[in-house]
Amino acid sequence: SQCRKSTEKPGLRQKNRLDVLSRQTKLMCANCSVVLGNELAHNQISLAAVRTRCDEKLRSQRERWTQELAMERRSFAEVLQTEMSNLQDELAMARATTASRMEKWEVDEAKLRRTYPLDDEVVVLAVSGVEMHARRSVLTKVPDSMLGSMFSGRQGVGLKRDARGRVVFDRDPVVFAAVLEMLSGVSYPCFSEPFHSCFIKELDFLLLHQFYI
């Protein structure tokens, strides 16, 4: 009987220990569940806060970009308006300058007409930018030529003029000056090649064929 009692006591103690361990395990599981639940709730709250902060930051960034874009648009509009105003001022100045030059040209033309007879006035030419002077009688010496047709009218209607009122010719000024010299009654100029060929071509262009040699 003593042996049976000694064997039962360890078994009872082991059972009690197992019960204690089981209760402790359940308690620990319950505590873990509570802790996990709290952590999950806290994480959800933190995630919602992060989302809120992100939304606020994006909204603030969008508002700042909108304001900057509006400022850039206003600045561009101001610059464009200033440029337009400057261009209008420059255009007005250019028109005033042109009008002044035309007025001066008219005064000069009036002086020339008072100085020389109207039928033999001095015509101011701009041959590729080089200014030349020739009497109308020289330019119309050959009526059927291009120059004769252009300057046969007293007012020179249809002639292309520059801002200074000079009759514009897009020709070689050296060759053209030689043609005027020839029409003025000076002896026929003698040139060496290749200038002589250029001179002949200029006579052909101006329909002054009778001056060929």
Secondary structure, 3 states (H helix, E strand, C coil): CHHHHHHHHHHHHHHHHHHHHHHHHHHHHHHHHHHHHHHHHHHHHHHHHHHHHHHHHHHHHHHHHHHHHHHHHHHHHHHHHHHHHHHHHHHHHHHHHHHHHHHHHHHHHHHHHHHCCHHHCEEEEEECCEEEEEEHHHHCCCCCCHHHHHCCCCCCCCCCECCCCCEEECCCHHHHHHHHHHHCCCCCCCCCCCHHHHHHHHHHHCCCHHHCC
